[in-house]
Structure formats: structure tokens, C-alpha cells
Amino acid sequence: MMNIRMKGNSRGLRDIRTRSGKVDRVGLPYMAYMSISCLEMERARREKERHSALTRIKNIEQRIREIEEEKDLLLKGVGERAGTDLQKASAPRKQSTQCKAGFKIRY
């Protein structure tokens, strides 16, 4: 038998790729359970991220309302808005119980 090899394309039986070494993840129960646990861990992380984002949005909306209230109060004090009452403008404002230093992300 004559062995003819072409230059640059020397492939043999060892070079043929098969799927015999690859196992379907669903075929082995422990691999399926490992995939499920990884998905559950990712889901838990995403839920924490979601909760953190919703809390940040709530704090931002609260601060926007405070800014609008303060702006209205200042404009009324200057006389730009209807219903000018200098006593209300000079009245002390309630301080918010929330921290205005920003937000913290915890995972």
C-alpha cells in the first residue's frame, strides 16, 4: 500500500475529531444538578442587583421631589410663584431622615 502525503495537509486517523469524548450535560445527573445550582446562584445575584437598583431609583425619586419642593419654596420666597407668603418661606424645613451621602452597593 502506498502512502501518499500532500504537502501541508498531512492528516491521519488521530486527527479525525469525534464526539465520543464529549458528554451531554443532561445525560449525567450530577452535571445537570451542577448547571441548575449555577443558574440558581446567578438568579440570586440578579435578584440582589434588581433590589439594589430599585432602592436606588426610589432614593433618586425621593431626592427629585425634595429638590422640587425646595425650589418652589425659594421661588415663593423671591416672589416668582403665586401665593407668596414670606412667613412660609422663612419657616424651617423638615430634614429628611435618609442619608444624602449617596448610595452603597452590596452584593
C-alpha positions as CSV (number, residue, x, y, z in Angstrom):
1,M,0.0,0.0,0.0
2,M,1.3,3.3,-1.0
3,N,1.2,6.2,1.5
4,I,0.7,9.4,-0.4
5,R,1.0,12.6,1.6
6,M,0.3,16.0,0.3
7,K,2.5,18.8,1.4
8,G,0.9,20.8,4.3
9,N,-2.2,18.5,4.6
10,S,-0.9,15.5,6.5
11,R,-3.9,14.2,8.4
12,G,-4.1,10.8,9.9
13,L,-6.6,8.8,11.9
14,R,-5.6,10.6,15.1
15,D,-6.6,13.9,13.6
16,I,-10.2,13.0,13.0
17,R,-12.4,14.7,15.5
18,T,-15.3,12.8,17.1
19,R,-17.9,13.4,19.7
20,S,-17.0,10.3,21.7
21,G,-15.2,12.3,24.4
22,K,-17.9,14.8,24.9
23,V,-20.8,14.0,27.2
24,D,-24.2,15.7,27.1
25,R,-24.7,17.6,30.4
26,V,-28.2,16.4,30.7
27,G,-27.1,12.8,30.3
28,L,-25.2,12.8,33.6
29,P,-27.4,13.8,36.6
30,Y,-24.6,15.4,38.6
31,M,-23.7,17.7,35.7
32,A,-27.4,18.7,35.3
33,Y,-27.6,19.4,39.0
34,M,-24.4,21.4,38.9
35,S,-25.8,23.5,36.0
36,I,-29.1,24.0,38.0
37,S,-27.2,25.2,41.0
38,C,-25.1,27.6,38.9
39,L,-28.2,29.0,37.4
40,E,-29.8,29.4,40.9
41,M,-26.7,31.3,42.2
42,E,-26.8,33.6,39.2
43,R,-30.5,34.2,39.8
44,A,-29.9,35.1,43.4
45,R,-27.2,37.6,42.4
46,R,-29.5,39.2,39.8
47,E,-32.3,39.4,42.4
48,K,-29.9,41.3,44.7
49,E,-28.9,43.6,41.9
50,R,-32.5,44.2,41.0
51,H,-33.4,45.0,44.6
52,S,-30.4,47.4,44.9
53,A,-31.4,49.1,41.6
54,L,-35.0,49.6,42.7
55,T,-33.8,51.0,46.0
56,R,-31.5,53.5,44.2
57,I,-34.4,54.5,41.9
58,K,-36.7,55.1,44.9
59,N,-34.0,57.3,46.6
60,I,-33.4,59.2,43.4
61,E,-37.1,59.9,43.0
62,Q,-37.4,61.0,46.7
63,R,-34.5,63.4,46.2
64,I,-36.0,64.8,43.0
65,R,-39.3,65.5,44.9
66,E,-37.2,67.2,47.7
67,I,-35.4,69.4,45.1
68,E,-38.7,70.5,43.5
69,E,-40.2,71.3,47.0
70,E,-37.1,73.4,47.9
71,K,-37.1,75.1,44.5
72,D,-40.8,76.0,44.9
73,L,-40.1,77.3,48.4
74,L,-37.2,79.5,47.2
75,L,-39.2,80.8,44.2
76,K,-42.1,81.7,46.5
77,G,-39.7,83.5,48.8
78,V,-38.4,85.6,45.9
79,G,-42.0,86.3,44.8
80,E,-41.8,84.4,41.5
81,R,-44.6,81.9,42.3
82,A,-48.3,82.6,43.1
83,G,-49.3,82.5,46.7
84,T,-46.3,84.3,48.1
85,D,-46.1,84.1,51.8
86,L,-42.9,85.2,53.4
87,Q,-43.6,83.5,56.7
88,K,-43.9,80.2,55.0
89,A,-40.7,80.8,53.0
90,S,-38.7,81.6,56.2
91,A,-40.2,78.7,58.1
92,P,-37.6,76.0,58.9
93,R,-37.8,73.0,56.6
94,K,-38.0,69.4,57.9
95,Q,-34.8,67.4,57.5
96,S,-35.1,64.1,55.7
97,T,-34.2,61.0,57.8
98,Q,-32.5,59.4,54.8
99,C,-28.8,59.8,54.2
100,K,-28.0,62.1,51.4
101,A,-24.4,61.0,51.1
102,G,-25.1,58.8,48.1
103,F,-25.7,55.1,47.8
104,K,-23.9,51.9,48.6
105,I,-23.9,48.7,46.5
106,R,-23.8,45.5,48.4
107,Y,-23.6,42.0,46.9
